Amino acid sequence: MKLDKVLKSLGLDGKALKKGDLIVRSPITGGEVARLVCDDAKGAAKKIGKAQAAFLAWRQVPAPKRGELVRLLGEELRAHKAALGELVSIEAGKITTEGLGEVQEMIDICDFAVGLSRQLYGLTIASERPGHRMAETWHPLGVVGVITAFNFPVAVWSWNTALALVAGNSVVWKPSEKTPLTALASAKIFGKAAARFAKETGTAIPDGLLEVLIGAREVGEVMVDDPRVALVSATGSTRMGREVAPRVAKRFGRSLLELGGNNAMIVCPSADLKLAERAILFSAVGTAGQRCTSLRRLIVHEEIYGKLLPRLKKLYGQVPVGNPLEGKALIGPLIDAAAFEAMQNALKQAKAEGGKVTGGERVSVAGCSGGYYVKPAIVELAKQSPVMTHETFAPILYVVKYKTLAEAIQLQNDVPQGLSSCIFTRDVREAELFTSATGSDCGIANVNIGPSGAEIGGAFGGEKETGGGRESGSDAWKAYMRRATNTINYSDQLPLAQGVKFDIG
């Protein structure tokens, strides 16, 4: 499908998206696909004001009814899955199945949030005072600001938005300036769901319930600094998080951070190597290594190192690199020239630290001369050197040996980031140790499955420089609400807690 057709099917006018200063390029060819008008500071503040007004109205709608809007959003996403998935591929460079998978993730979180709209549970708490009852209740928080990265241009927005909406909040979304078209398309899809909601329920959607800010860093700073934005959920680099968190904290706002990952896999002597190989391949080279959960460090027991590595190199040599819109390709392009340069610099550093590099070269793809396609790289190192402690957003897999599981876990944890991790073993003791308090220090710790490809049912996020935030499943909804503790006195007495006496006369 041609881009104009894709945009039209998603409610966007391709001709109208040619008039601004923000140039949008497809990483597939490097060619320009749109020019968008950016929001300025005044315009961004106005949109935040509209979102604040929308929140004041939306919080009064019962949560199950708010869930109905999210249900309809899921239906509209199903209807537009093919087109939106293709736009994700065009704008982010993902292979077709990954683009479609990202939209499916949006659908899944909508399904999850619909059920959640009837499960925003509080607690009943025993009171020490007779004739009293204590309770914990949860209330809508306010305007939720969402900053998303290019690598998951729509899924991460949906994680936040589906939960924020059922929680009674409005949303202001600042997508990556590298992938704004998918945001505009998602907003159009949301608009269709909102129109259906109004028609079918008789309840109008308040204007400003979802606002999209187009632009670079400057427009994001407006949202970060605005006291009307109760929560800023930001996905991106650790550097970005270091700037966002203090600014939000300065005004006593909340931040939810999903930052860098530097994920490892431990392969034990008892591991099913065929299973491990499949997991390594997808986790390390899928999305051209541009997932926050991509596998970057492989820690292999010395007994099986000589067996696993040659097989892995053979598989790497067979992985097709090419245009992600063509069915045979499993690795698409890096997002841009800067990503390619960062990859090459990391490989140079690895060589300087004694690493043996296989792969990593730029690949020529017919009809895509402006795209940055690369062979995935394997780097063999004698020990975990400084280059391995930094996340490079590219398909580079660093490989080291280990002797004992304690050593492997120490290597796994000895990096600043703490997002995802995994172990391949048939030994239940090794598996249990890895997932225990003395095992992996990451927010995600898997057994016999790679670090990449999380489902929405579990809370997603990590520790240390990953930021500590949790999105998506489990009880991540609590980040989007405020908690109140209530004490209800149904007696005719007023006893004080802790036995305090305060009687007059």
VENKA-V388125 format. One record per residue. N is the residue number from 0. RES is the residue in three letters. SS is DSSP state (A for helix, B for strand, O for the rest). PHI is phi in radians with two decimals (NA if undefined). BURIAL is # if it has 16 or more other ideal C-beta (glycine too) atoms within 10 Angstrom, else .. Layout:
n->N res->RES ss->SS phi->PHI burial->BURIAL
n->N res->RES ss->SS phi->PHI burial->BURIAL
This chain:
n->0 res->MET ss->O phi->NA burial->.
n->1 res->LYS ss->O phi->-1.27 burial->.
n->2 res->LEU ss->A phi->-1.00 burial->#
n->3 res->ASP ss->A phi->-1.03 burial->.
n->4 res->LYS ss->A phi->-1.17 burial->.
n->5 res->VAL ss->A phi->-1.06 burial->#
n->6 res->LEU ss->A phi->-1.07 burial->#
n->7 res->LYS ss->A phi->-1.08 burial->.
n->8 res->SER ss->A phi->-1.15 burial->#
n->9 res->LEU ss->O phi->-1.72 burial->#
n->10 res->GLY ss->O phi->1.55 burial->.
n->11 res->LEU ss->O phi->-1.90 burial->#
n->12 res->ASP ss->O phi->-1.72 burial->.
n->13 res->GLY ss->A phi->-1.02 burial->#
n->14 res->LYS ss->A phi->-1.19 burial->.
n->15 res->ALA ss->A phi->-1.30 burial->.
n->16 res->LEU ss->A phi->-1.64 burial->#
n->17 res->LYS ss->B phi->-2.32 burial->.
n->18 res->LYS ss->O phi->-2.04 burial->.
n->19 res->GLY ss->O phi->-1.87 burial->#
n->20 res->ASP ss->O phi->-1.71 burial->.
n->21 res->LEU ss->B phi->-1.49 burial->.
n->22 res->ILE ss->B phi->-1.52 burial->.
n->23 res->VAL ss->B phi->-1.85 burial->#
n->24 res->ARG ss->B phi->-2.07 burial->#
n->25 res->SER ss->O phi->-1.51 burial->#
n->26 res->PRO ss->O phi->-1.16 burial->#
n->27 res->ILE ss->O phi->-1.12 burial->#
n->28 res->THR ss->O phi->-2.06 burial->#
n->29 res->GLY ss->O phi->1.42 burial->.
n->30 res->GLY ss->O phi->-1.42 burial->.
n->31 res->GLU ss->B phi->-1.26 burial->.
n->32 res->VAL ss->B phi->-2.03 burial->#
n->33 res->ALA ss->B phi->-2.89 burial->#
n->34 res->ARG ss->B phi->-2.31 burial->.
n->35 res->LEU ss->B phi->-1.98 burial->#
n->36 res->VAL ss->O phi->-1.41 burial->.
n->37 res->CYS ss->O phi->-1.53 burial->#
n->38 res->ASP ss->O phi->-1.31 burial->#
n->39 res->ASP ss->O phi->-1.67 burial->.
n->40 res->ALA ss->A phi->-1.06 burial->.
n->41 res->LYS ss->A phi->-1.15 burial->.
n->42 res->GLY ss->A phi->-1.14 burial->#
n->43 res->ALA ss->A phi->-1.13 burial->#
n->44 res->ALA ss->A phi->-1.10 burial->.
n->45 res->LYS ss->A phi->-1.14 burial->.
n->46 res->LYS ss->A phi->-1.14 burial->#
n->47 res->ILE ss->A phi->-1.12 burial->#
n->48 res->GLY ss->A phi->-1.08 burial->.
n->49 res->LYS ss->A phi->-1.12 burial->#
n->50 res->ALA ss->A phi->-1.15 burial->#
n->51 res->GLN ss->A phi->-1.12 burial->#
n->52 res->ALA ss->A phi->-1.12 burial->#
n->53 res->ALA ss->A phi->-1.12 burial->#
n->54 res->PHE ss->A phi->-1.03 burial->#
n->55 res->LEU ss->A phi->-1.05 burial->.
n->56 res->ALA ss->A phi->-1.48 burial->#
n->57 res->TRP ss->A phi->-1.17 burial->#
n->58 res->ARG ss->O phi->-1.12 burial->#
n->59 res->GLN ss->O phi->-1.52 burial->.
n->60 res->VAL ss->O phi->-1.39 burial->#
n->61 res->PRO ss->O phi->-0.99 burial->.
n->62 res->ALA ss->A phi->-0.99 burial->#
n->63 res->PRO ss->A phi->-1.07 burial->.
n->64 res->LYS ss->A phi->-1.27 burial->.
n->65 res->ARG ss->A phi->-1.10 burial->#
n->66 res->GLY ss->A phi->-1.09 burial->#
n->67 res->GLU ss->A phi->-1.12 burial->#
n->68 res->LEU ss->A phi->-1.09 burial->#
n->69 res->VAL ss->A phi->-1.18 burial->#
n->70 res->ARG ss->A phi->-1.08 burial->#
n->71 res->LEU ss->A phi->-1.18 burial->#
n->72 res->LEU ss->A phi->-1.08 burial->#
n->73 res->GLY ss->A phi->-1.06 burial->#
n->74 res->GLU ss->A phi->-1.12 burial->.
n->75 res->GLU ss->A phi->-1.16 burial->#
n->76 res->LEU ss->A phi->-1.15 burial->#
n->77 res->ARG ss->A phi->-1.06 burial->.
n->78 res->ALA ss->A phi->-1.19 burial->.
n->79 res->HIS ss->O phi->-1.95 burial->#
n->80 res->LYS ss->A phi->-1.03 burial->#
n->81 res->ALA ss->A phi->-1.08 burial->#
n->82 res->ALA ss->A phi->-1.21 burial->#
n->83 res->LEU ss->A phi->-1.17 burial->#
n->84 res->GLY ss->A phi->-1.07 burial->#
n->85 res->GLU ss->A phi->-1.17 burial->#
n->86 res->LEU ss->A phi->-1.14 burial->#
n->87 res->VAL ss->A phi->-1.04 burial->#
n->88 res->SER ss->A phi->-1.11 burial->#
n->89 res->ILE ss->A phi->-1.11 burial->#
n->90 res->GLU ss->A phi->-1.55 burial->#
n->91 res->ALA ss->A phi->-1.85 burial->#
n->92 res->GLY ss->O phi->1.49 burial->#
n->93 res->LYS ss->O phi->-1.34 burial->#
n->94 res->ILE ss->O phi->-1.15 burial->#
n->95 res->THR ss->A phi->-0.95 burial->#
n->96 res->THR ss->A phi->-1.13 burial->.
n->97 res->GLU ss->A phi->-1.30 burial->#
n->98 res->GLY ss->A phi->-1.08 burial->#
n->99 res->LEU ss->A phi->-1.16 burial->#
n->100 res->GLY ss->A phi->-1.10 burial->.
n->101 res->GLU ss->A phi->-1.14 burial->#
n->102 res->VAL ss->A phi->-1.17 burial->#
n->103 res->GLN ss->A phi->-1.06 burial->#
n->104 res->GLU ss->A phi->-1.10 burial->#
n->105 res->MET ss->A phi->-1.09 burial->#
n->106 res->ILE ss->A phi->-1.09 burial->#
n->107 res->ASP ss->A phi->-1.09 burial->#
n->108 res->ILE ss->A phi->-1.22 burial->#
n->109 res->CYS ss->A phi->-1.12 burial->#
n->110 res->ASP ss->A phi->-1.04 burial->.
n->111 res->PHE ss->A phi->-1.06 burial->#
n->112 res->ALA ss->A phi->-1.20 burial->#
n->113 res->VAL ss->A phi->-1.06 burial->#
n->114 res->GLY ss->A phi->-1.10 burial->.
n->115 res->LEU ss->A phi->-1.09 burial->#
n->116 res->SER ss->O phi->-1.06 burial->#
n->117 res->ARG ss->O phi->-1.90 burial->.
n->118 res->GLN ss->O phi->-2.37 burial->.
n->119 res->LEU ss->O phi->-1.43 burial->#
n->120 res->TYR ss->O phi->-1.36 burial->.
n->121 res->GLY ss->O phi->-1.88 burial->.
n->122 res->LEU ss->B phi->-2.11 burial->.
n->123 res->THR ss->B phi->-1.83 burial->.
n->124 res->ILE ss->B phi->-2.08 burial->.
n->125 res->ALA ss->O phi->-1.16 burial->.
n->126 res->SER ss->O phi->-1.74 burial->#
n->127 res->GLU ss->O phi->-1.36 burial->.
n->128 res->ARG ss->O phi->-1.73 burial->.
n->129 res->PRO ss->O phi->-1.13 burial->.
n->130 res->GLY ss->O phi->1.29 burial->.
n->131 res->HIS ss->B phi->-2.23 burial->#
n->132 res->ARG ss->B phi->-2.34 burial->.
n->133 res->MET ss->B phi->-1.92 burial->.
n->134 res->ALA ss->B phi->-2.57 burial->.
n->135 res->GLU ss->B phi->-2.06 burial->.
n->136 res->THR ss->B phi->-2.15 burial->.
n->137 res->TRP ss->B phi->-2.07 burial->#
n->138 res->HIS ss->B phi->-2.26 burial->.
n->139 res->PRO ss->B phi->-0.96 burial->#
n->140 res->LEU ss->O phi->-1.61 burial->#
n->141 res->GLY ss->O phi->2.60 burial->#
n->142 res->VAL ss->B phi->-1.33 burial->#
n->143 res->VAL ss->B phi->-1.85 burial->#
n->144 res->GLY ss->B phi->-1.61 burial->#
n->145 res->VAL ss->B phi->-2.13 burial->#
n->146 res->ILE ss->B phi->-1.97 burial->#
n->147 res->THR ss->O phi->-2.01 burial->#
n->148 res->ALA ss->O phi->-1.76 burial->#
n->149 res->PHE ss->O phi->-1.22 burial->#
n->150 res->ASN ss->O phi->-1.30 burial->#
n->151 res->PHE ss->O phi->-2.26 burial->#
n->152 res->PRO ss->O phi->-1.16 burial->#
n->153 res->VAL ss->O phi->-2.15 burial->#
n->154 res->ALA ss->A phi->-1.08 burial->#
n->155 res->VAL ss->A phi->-1.15 burial->#
n->156 res->TRP ss->A phi->-1.03 burial->#
n->157 res->SER ss->A phi->-1.17 burial->#
n->158 res->TRP ss->A phi->-0.95 burial->#
n->159 res->ASN ss->A phi->-1.25 burial->#
n->160 res->THR ss->A phi->-1.23 burial->#
n->161 res->ALA ss->A phi->-1.04 burial->#
n->162 res->LEU ss->A phi->-1.24 burial->#
n->163 res->ALA ss->A phi->-1.07 burial->#
n->164 res->LEU ss->A phi->-1.19 burial->#
n->165 res->VAL ss->A phi->-1.19 burial->#
n->166 res->ALA ss->O phi->-1.34 burial->#
n->167 res->GLY ss->O phi->1.71 burial->#
n->168 res->ASN ss->O phi->-1.84 burial->#
n->169 res->SER ss->B phi->-1.77 burial->#
n->170 res->VAL ss->B phi->-2.31 burial->#
n->171 res->VAL ss->B phi->-2.05 burial->#
n->172 res->TRP ss->B phi->-2.01 burial->#
n->173 res->LYS ss->B phi->-1.97 burial->#
n->174 res->PRO ss->O phi->-1.32 burial->#
n->175 res->SER ss->O phi->-1.03 burial->#
n->176 res->GLU ss->O phi->-1.17 burial->#
n->177 res->LYS ss->O phi->-1.46 burial->#
n->178 res->THR ss->O phi->-2.40 burial->#
n->179 res->PRO ss->A phi->-1.43 burial->#
n->180 res->LEU ss->A phi->-1.14 burial->#
n->181 res->THR ss->A phi->-1.12 burial->#
n->182 res->ALA ss->A phi->-1.20 burial->#
n->183 res->LEU ss->A phi->-1.08 burial->#
n->184 res->ALA ss->A phi->-1.15 burial->#
n->185 res->SER ss->A phi->-1.11 burial->#
n->186 res->ALA ss->A phi->-1.14 burial->#
n->187 res->LYS ss->A phi->-1.12 burial->#
n->188 res->ILE ss->A phi->-1.11 burial->#
n->189 res->PHE ss->A phi->-1.06 burial->#
n->190 res->GLY ss->A phi->-1.06 burial->.
n->191 res->LYS ss->A phi->-1.16 burial->#
n->192 res->ALA ss->A phi->-1.11 burial->#
n->193 res->ALA ss->A phi->-1.12 burial->#
n->194 res->ALA ss->A phi->-1.12 burial->.
n->195 res->ARG ss->A phi->-1.13 burial->#
n->196 res->PHE ss->A phi->-1.03 burial->#
n->197 res->ALA ss->A phi->-1.08 burial->.
n->198 res->LYS ss->A phi->-1.21 burial->.
n->199 res->GLU ss->A phi->-1.46 burial->.
n->200 res->THR ss->A phi->-1.88 burial->.
n->201 res->GLY ss->O phi->1.34 burial->.
n->202 res->THR ss->O phi->-1.92 burial->#
n->203 res->ALA ss->O phi->-1.28 burial->.
n->204 res->ILE ss->O phi->-1.38 burial->#
n->205 res->PRO ss->O phi->-1.11 burial->#
n->206 res->ASP ss->O phi->-1.07 burial->.
n->207 res->GLY ss->O phi->1.72 burial->#
n->208 res->LEU ss->O phi->-1.09 burial->#
n->209 res->LEU ss->B phi->-2.28 burial->#
n->210 res->GLU ss->B phi->-2.12 burial->#
n->211 res->VAL ss->B phi->-2.04 burial->#
n->212 res->LEU ss->B phi->-1.82 burial->#
n->213 res->ILE ss->O phi->-1.81 burial->#
n->214 res->GLY ss->O phi->2.69 burial->#
n->215 res->ALA ss->O phi->-1.74 burial->.
n->216 res->ARG ss->A phi->-0.94 burial->.
n->217 res->GLU ss->A phi->-1.04 burial->.
n->218 res->VAL ss->A phi->-1.27 burial->#
n->219 res->GLY ss->A phi->-1.15 burial->#
n->220 res->GLU ss->A phi->-1.12 burial->#
n->221 res->VAL ss->A phi->-1.05 burial->#
n->222 res->MET ss->A phi->-1.17 burial->#
n->223 res->VAL ss->A phi->-1.06 burial->#
n->224 res->ASP ss->A phi->-1.59 burial->#
n->225 res->ASP ss->O phi->-1.41 burial->#
n->226 res->PRO ss->O phi->-1.16 burial->.
n->227 res->ARG ss->O phi->-1.34 burial->#
n->228 res->VAL ss->B phi->-1.57 burial->#
n->229 res->ALA ss->B phi->-1.25 burial->#
n->230 res->LEU ss->B phi->-2.35 burial->#
n->231 res->VAL ss->B phi->-1.93 burial->#
n->232 res->SER ss->B phi->-1.76 burial->#
n->233 res->ALA ss->B phi->-2.09 burial->#
n->234 res->THR ss->B phi->-2.00 burial->#
n->235 res->GLY ss->O phi->2.92 burial->#
n->236 res->SER ss->O phi->-1.36 burial->#
n->237 res->THR ss->A phi->-1.07 burial->#
n->238 res->ARG ss->A phi->-1.01 burial->.
n->239 res->MET ss->A phi->-1.07 burial->#
n->240 res->GLY ss->A phi->-1.10 burial->#
n->241 res->ARG ss->A phi->-1.11 burial->.
n->242 res->GLU ss->A phi->-1.54 burial->#
n->243 res->VAL ss->A phi->-1.20 burial->#
n->244 res->ALA ss->A phi->-0.99 burial->#
n->245 res->PRO ss->A phi->-1.13 burial->.
n->246 res->ARG ss->A phi->-1.23 burial->.
n->247 res->VAL ss->A phi->-1.21 burial->#
n->248 res->ALA ss->A phi->-1.13 burial->.
n->249 res->LYS ss->A phi->-1.02 burial->.
n->250 res->ARG ss->O phi->-1.75 burial->.
n->251 res->PHE ss->O phi->1.08 burial->.
n->252 res->GLY ss->O phi->-1.52 burial->#
n->253 res->ARG ss->B phi->-1.79 burial->#
n->254 res->SER ss->B phi->-2.26 burial->#
n->255 res->LEU ss->B phi->-2.17 burial->#
n->256 res->LEU ss->B phi->-1.94 burial->#
n->257 res->GLU ss->B phi->-2.15 burial->#
n->258 res->LEU ss->O phi->-1.99 burial->#
n->259 res->GLY ss->O phi->-1.16 burial->#
n->260 res->GLY ss->O phi->-2.33 burial->#
n->261 res->ASN ss->O phi->-2.52 burial->#
n->262 res->ASN ss->B phi->-1.49 burial->#
n->263 res->ALA ss->B phi->-2.13 burial->#
n->264 res->MET ss->B phi->-2.20 burial->#
n->265 res->ILE ss->B phi->-1.76 burial->#
n->266 res->VAL ss->B phi->-1.96 burial->#
n->267 res->CYS ss->O phi->-1.57 burial->#
n->268 res->PRO ss->O phi->-1.01 burial->.
n->269 res->SER ss->O phi->-1.50 burial->.
n->270 res->ALA ss->O phi->-1.09 burial->#
n->271 res->ASP ss->O phi->-1.34 burial->.
n->272 res->LEU ss->A phi->-1.18 burial->.
n->273 res->LYS ss->A phi->-1.11 burial->.
n->274 res->LEU ss->A phi->-1.13 burial->.
n->275 res->ALA ss->A phi->-1.08 burial->#
n->276 res->GLU ss->A phi->-1.05 burial->#
n->277 res->ARG ss->A phi->-1.09 burial->.
n->278 res->ALA ss->A phi->-1.16 burial->#
n->279 res->ILE ss->A phi->-1.06 burial->#
n->280 res->LEU ss->A phi->-1.07 burial->#
n->281 res->PHE ss->A phi->-1.16 burial->#
n->282 res->SER ss->A phi->-1.17 burial->#
n->283 res->ALA ss->A phi->-1.54 burial->#
n->284 res->VAL ss->A phi->-1.99 burial->#
n->285 res->GLY ss->A phi->-1.04 burial->#
n->286 res->THR ss->A phi->1.00 burial->#
n->287 res->ALA ss->A phi->0.93 burial->#
n->288 res->GLY ss->A phi->1.21 burial->#
n->289 res->GLN ss->O phi->-1.91 burial->#
n->290 res->ARG ss->O phi->-1.77 burial->#
n->291 res->CYS ss->O phi->-1.16 burial->#
n->292 res->THR ss->O phi->-1.76 burial->#
n->293 res->SER ss->O phi->-1.02 burial->#
n->294 res->LEU ss->B phi->-1.31 burial->#
n->295 res->ARG ss->B phi->-2.08 burial->#
n->296 res->ARG ss->B phi->-2.30 burial->#
n->297 res->LEU ss->B phi->-2.02 burial->#
n->298 res->ILE ss->B phi->-1.96 burial->#
n->299 res->VAL ss->B phi->-2.00 burial->#
n->300 res->HIS ss->B phi->-1.10 burial->#
n->301 res->GLU ss->A phi->-1.05 burial->.
n->302 res->GLU ss->A phi->-1.21 burial->.
n->303 res->ILE ss->A phi->-1.97 burial->#
n->304 res->TYR ss->A phi->-0.98 burial->#
n->305 res->GLY ss->A phi->-1.17 burial->.
n->306 res->LYS ss->A phi->-1.57 burial->.
n->307 res->LEU ss->A phi->-1.30 burial->#
n->308 res->LEU ss->A phi->-1.11 burial->#
n->309 res->PRO ss->A phi->-1.06 burial->.
n->310 res->ARG ss->A phi->-1.14 burial->.
n->311 res->LEU ss->A phi->-1.17 burial->#
n->312 res->LYS ss->A phi->-1.09 burial->.
n->313 res->LYS ss->A phi->-1.10 burial->.
n->314 res->LEU ss->A phi->-1.12 burial->.
n->315 res->TYR ss->A phi->-1.02 burial->#
n->316 res->GLY ss->A phi->-1.20 burial->.
n->317 res->GLN ss->A phi->-1.71 burial->.
n->318 res->VAL ss->O phi->-1.28 burial->#
n->319 res->PRO ss->O phi->-1.31 burial->.
n->320 res->VAL ss->B phi->-1.87 burial->#
n->321 res->GLY ss->O phi->3.04 burial->#
n->322 res->ASN ss->O phi->-1.00 burial->#
n->323 res->PRO ss->O phi->-1.18 burial->#
n->324 res->LEU ss->O phi->-1.46 burial->#
n->325 res->GLU ss->O phi->-1.73 burial->#
n->326 res->GLY ss->O phi->-1.02 burial->.
n->327 res->LYS ss->O phi->-1.38 burial->.
n->328 res->ALA ss->O phi->-1.23 burial->#
n->329 res->LEU ss->O phi->-1.95 burial->#
n->330 res->ILE ss->B phi->-2.19 burial->#
n->331 res->GLY ss->O phi->-1.61 burial->#
n->332 res->PRO ss->O phi->-1.47 burial->#
n->333 res->LEU ss->B phi->-1.19 burial->#
n->334 res->ILE ss->O phi->-1.16 burial->#
n->335 res->ASP ss->O phi->-2.93 burial->#
n->336 res->ALA ss->A phi->-1.10 burial->.
n->337 res->ALA ss->A phi->-1.10 burial->.
n->338 res->ALA ss->A phi->-1.16 burial->#
n->339 res->PHE ss->A phi->-1.12 burial->#
n->340 res->GLU ss->A phi->-1.12 burial->.
n->341 res->ALA ss->A phi->-1.10 burial->#
n->342 res->MET ss->A phi->-1.12 burial->#
n->343 res->GLN ss->A phi->-1.12 burial->#
n->344 res->ASN ss->A phi->-1.13 burial->.
n->345 res->ALA ss->A phi->-1.14 burial->#
n->346 res->LEU ss->A phi->-1.17 burial->#
n->347 res->LYS ss->A phi->-1.09 burial->.
n->348 res->GLN ss->A phi->-1.11 burial->#
n->349 res->ALA ss->A phi->-1.06 burial->#
n->350 res->LYS ss->A phi->-1.11 burial->.
n->351 res->ALA ss->A phi->-1.14 burial->.
n->352 res->GLU ss->O phi->-1.64 burial->.
n->353 res->GLY ss->O phi->1.64 burial->.
n->354 res->GLY ss->O phi->-1.37 burial->#
n->355 res->LYS ss->B phi->-1.78 burial->.
n->356 res->VAL ss->B phi->-1.79 burial->#
n->357 res->THR ss->B phi->-2.10 burial->#
n->358 res->GLY ss->O phi->1.55 burial->#
n->359 res->GLY ss->O phi->1.70 burial->#
n->360 res->GLU ss->O phi->-1.35 burial->.
n->361 res->ARG ss->B phi->-1.28 burial->.
n->362 res->VAL ss->B phi->-1.99 burial->.
n->363 res->SER ss->O phi->-1.49 burial->.
n->364 res->VAL ss->O phi->-2.11 burial->#
n->365 res->ALA ss->O phi->-1.00 burial->.
n->366 res->GLY ss->O phi->1.34 burial->.
n->367 res->CYS ss->O phi->-2.31 burial->#
n->368 res->SER ss->O phi->-1.11 burial->.
n->369 res->GLY ss->O phi->-1.53 burial->#
n->370 res->GLY ss->O phi->-1.57 burial->#
n->371 res->TYR ss->B phi->-1.84 burial->#
n->372 res->TYR ss->B phi->-1.70 burial->#
n->373 res->VAL ss->B phi->-2.41 burial->#
n->374 res->LYS ss->O phi->-1.36 burial->#
n->375 res->PRO ss->O phi->-1.12 burial->#
n->376 res->ALA ss->B phi->-1.96 burial->#
n->377 res->ILE ss->B phi->-1.99 burial->#
n->378 res->VAL ss->B phi->-2.11 burial->#
n->379 res->GLU ss->B phi->-1.58 burial->#
n->380 res->LEU ss->O phi->-2.23 burial->#
n->381 res->ALA ss->O phi->-1.29 burial->.
n->382 res->LYS ss->O phi->-2.68 burial->.
n->383 res->GLN ss->O phi->-1.31 burial->#
n->384 res->SER ss->O phi->-1.67 burial->#
n->385 res->PRO ss->A phi->-0.95 burial->.
n->386 res->VAL ss->A phi->-1.08 burial->#
n->387 res->MET ss->A phi->-1.33 burial->#
n->388 res->THR ss->A phi->-1.49 burial->.
n->389 res->HIS ss->O phi->-1.91 burial->#
n->390 res->GLU ss->O phi->-1.44 burial->#
n->391 res->THR ss->O phi->-1.94 burial->#
n->392 res->PHE ss->O phi->-1.39 burial->#
n->393 res->ALA ss->O phi->-2.89 burial->#
n->394 res->PRO ss->O phi->-1.40 burial->#
n->395 res->ILE ss->B phi->-2.01 burial->#
n->396 res->LEU ss->B phi->-2.04 burial->#
n->397 res->TYR ss->B phi->-1.56 burial->#
n->398 res->VAL ss->B phi->-2.16 burial->#
n->399 res->VAL ss->B phi->-2.36 burial->#
n->400 res->LYS ss->B phi->-1.68 burial->#
n->401 res->TYR ss->B phi->-2.47 burial->#
n->402 res->LYS ss->O phi->-1.84 burial->.
n->403 res->THR ss->O phi->-2.09 burial->.
n->404 res->LEU ss->A phi->-1.11 burial->#
n->405 res->ALA ss->A phi->-1.04 burial->.
n->406 res->GLU ss->A phi->-1.13 burial->.
n->407 res->ALA ss->A phi->-1.10 burial->#
n->408 res->ILE ss->A phi->-1.16 burial->#
n->409 res->GLN ss->A phi->-1.10 burial->.
n->410 res->LEU ss->A phi->-1.09 burial->#
n->411 res->GLN ss->A phi->-0.97 burial->#
n->412 res->ASN ss->A phi->-1.51 burial->#
n->413 res->ASP ss->O phi->-1.49 burial->.
n->414 res->VAL ss->O phi->-2.43 burial->#
n->415 res->PRO ss->O phi->-1.20 burial->.
n->416 res->GLN ss->B phi->-1.58 burial->#
n->417 res->GLY ss->B phi->-2.64 burial->#
n->418 res->LEU ss->O phi->-1.55 burial->#
n->419 res->SER ss->B phi->-2.24 burial->#
n->420 res->SER ss->B phi->-2.78 burial->#
n->421 res->CYS ss->B phi->-2.82 burial->#
n->422 res->ILE ss->B phi->-2.37 burial->#
n->423 res->PHE ss->B phi->-1.96 burial->#
n->424 res->THR ss->O phi->-2.79 burial->#
n->425 res->ARG ss->O phi->-1.83 burial->.
n->426 res->ASP ss->O phi->-1.60 burial->.
n->427 res->VAL ss->A phi->-1.10 burial->.
n->428 res->ARG ss->A phi->-1.17 burial->.
n->429 res->GLU ss->A phi->-1.12 burial->#
n->430 res->ALA ss->A phi->-1.10 burial->#
n->431 res->GLU ss->A phi->-1.18 burial->.
n->432 res->LEU ss->A phi->-1.11 burial->#
n->433 res->PHE ss->A phi->-1.07 burial->#
n->434 res->THR ss->O phi->-1.60 burial->.
n->435 res->SER ss->O phi->-1.48 burial->.
n->436 res->ALA ss->O phi->-1.10 burial->.
n->437 res->THR ss->O phi->-1.72 burial->.
n->438 res->GLY ss->O phi->-1.71 burial->#
n->439 res->SER ss->O phi->-1.07 burial->#
n->440 res->ASP ss->O phi->-1.73 burial->#
n->441 res->CYS ss->O phi->-1.61 burial->#
n->442 res->GLY ss->O phi->-1.24 burial->#
n->443 res->ILE ss->B phi->-2.20 burial->#
n->444 res->ALA ss->B phi->-2.34 burial->#
n->445 res->ASN ss->B phi->-1.88 burial->#
n->446 res->VAL ss->B phi->-2.17 burial->.
n->447 res->ASN ss->O phi->1.02 burial->.
n->448 res->ILE ss->O phi->-2.68 burial->.
n->449 res->GLY ss->O phi->-1.19 burial->#
n->450 res->PRO ss->O phi->-1.38 burial->#
n->451 res->SER ss->O phi->-1.88 burial->#
n->452 res->GLY ss->O phi->1.65 burial->#
n->453 res->ALA ss->O phi->-1.22 burial->#
n->454 res->GLU ss->O phi->-1.54 burial->.
n->455 res->ILE ss->O phi->-1.33 burial->#
n->456 res->GLY ss->O phi->-1.19 burial->.
n->457 res->GLY ss->O phi->-1.74 burial->.
n->458 res->ALA ss->B phi->-1.18 burial->#
n->459 res->PHE ss->B phi->-1.91 burial->#
n->460 res->GLY ss->O phi->2.75 burial->#
n->461 res->GLY ss->O phi->-2.58 burial->#
n->462 res->GLU ss->B phi->-1.86 burial->#
n->463 res->LYS ss->B phi->0.94 burial->#
n->464 res->GLU ss->O phi->-1.30 burial->#
n->465 res->THR ss->O phi->-1.32 burial->#
n->466 res->GLY ss->O phi->1.96 burial->#
n->467 res->GLY ss->O phi->1.47 burial->#
n->468 res->GLY ss->O phi->-1.36 burial->#
n->469 res->ARG ss->O phi->-2.35 burial->#
n->470 res->GLU ss->B phi->-2.17 burial->#
n->471 res->SER ss->B phi->1.34 burial->#
n->472 res->GLY ss->O phi->-1.56 burial->#
n->473 res->SER ss->O phi->0.94 burial->.
n->474 res->ASP ss->O phi->-1.82 burial->.
n->475 res->ALA ss->A phi->-1.06 burial->#
n->476 res->TRP ss->A phi->-1.00 burial->#
n->477 res->LYS ss->A phi->-1.12 burial->.
n->478 res->ALA ss->A phi->-1.16 burial->#
n->479 res->TYR ss->A phi->-1.75 burial->#
n->480 res->MET ss->B phi->-2.35 burial->#
n->481 res->ARG ss->B phi->-1.90 burial->.
n->482 res->ARG ss->B phi->-1.75 burial->.
n->483 res->ALA ss->B phi->-2.19 burial->.
n->484 res->THR ss->B phi->-1.74 burial->.
n->485 res->ASN ss->B phi->-1.99 burial->.
n->486 res->THR ss->B phi->-2.08 burial->.
n->487 res->ILE ss->B phi->-2.00 burial->.
n->488 res->ASN ss->B phi->-1.70 burial->.
n->489 res->TYR ss->O phi->-1.91 burial->.
n->490 res->SER ss->O phi->-1.82 burial->.
n->491 res->ASP ss->O phi->-1.84 burial->.
n->492 res->GLN ss->O phi->-2.04 burial->.
n->493 res->LEU ss->O phi->-2.32 burial->.
n->494 res->PRO ss->O phi->-1.21 burial->.
n->495 res->LEU ss->O phi->-1.72 burial->.
n->496 res->ALA ss->A phi->-1.24 burial->.
n->497 res->GLN ss->A phi->1.06 burial->.
n->498 res->GLY ss->A phi->1.30 burial->.
n->499 res->VAL ss->O phi->-1.16 burial->.
n->500 res->LYS ss->O phi->-1.92 burial->.
n->501 res->PHE ss->O phi->-2.54 burial->.
n->502 res->ASP ss->O phi->-1.72 burial->.
n->503 res->ILE ss->O phi->-1.86 burial->.
n->504 res->GLY ss->O phi->1.40 burial->.
